Amino acid sequence: MATTKRTTKPPSAAETGDCKPCGGTGNVPTTVRVGRKRRPVGQQDGLCLNCFGSGTDPDA
């Protein structure tokens, strides 16, 4: 009889202590706006204001 293959789920953000908005990277996408009508032209990396760039959950 064959043995059953067991798979494990990756740990959730709450278990690892990662910040939810940035996913533990410390950077979040920020929209760049230009012109008088403030039209969006792209995105750039911005500092995560929830964890201030540390990547760890402040509540942990």
SVG drawing of the C-alpha trace seen along z (x, -y; Angstrom):
<svg xmlns="http://www.w3.org/2000/svg" viewBox="-8 -73 21 75">
<polyline fill="none" stroke="black" stroke-width="0.4" points="0.0,0.0 1.3,-3.4 1.9,-6.1 -0.1,-9.3 1.7,-12.4 1.2,-15.2 1.5,-18.8 1.8,-21.8 0.4,-25.2 2.8,-28.2 2.6,-30.2 0.1,-33.1 1.2,-36.7 -0.1,-36.6 2.1,-33.6 5.3,-35.1 4.8,-38.6 4.8,-40.2 3.1,-43.5 -0.1,-43.1 0.0,-46.2 3.6,-45.5 3.9,-41.8 7.1,-42.1 9.1,-44.0 8.7,-47.5 7.7,-49.0 4.3,-49.7 3.4,-50.9 2.6,-54.6 0.9,-56.2 2.8,-59.0 0.5,-61.8 1.6,-64.6 0.1,-67.6 -2.6,-70.1 -5.3,-67.5 -3.2,-65.2 -3.4,-62.2 -1.7,-58.9 1.3,-58.0 2.9,-55.1 3.9,-53.7 7.0,-53.9 8.0,-52.3 7.1,-54.1 7.8,-53.5 5.1,-51.5 3.5,-53.8 2.1,-50.9 5.5,-49.4 7.8,-52.3 9.8,-50.1 10.8,-47.4 8.5,-44.8 7.3,-43.4 3.8,-43.8 3.7,-46.6 1.1,-44.7 3.2,-41.6"/>
</svg>
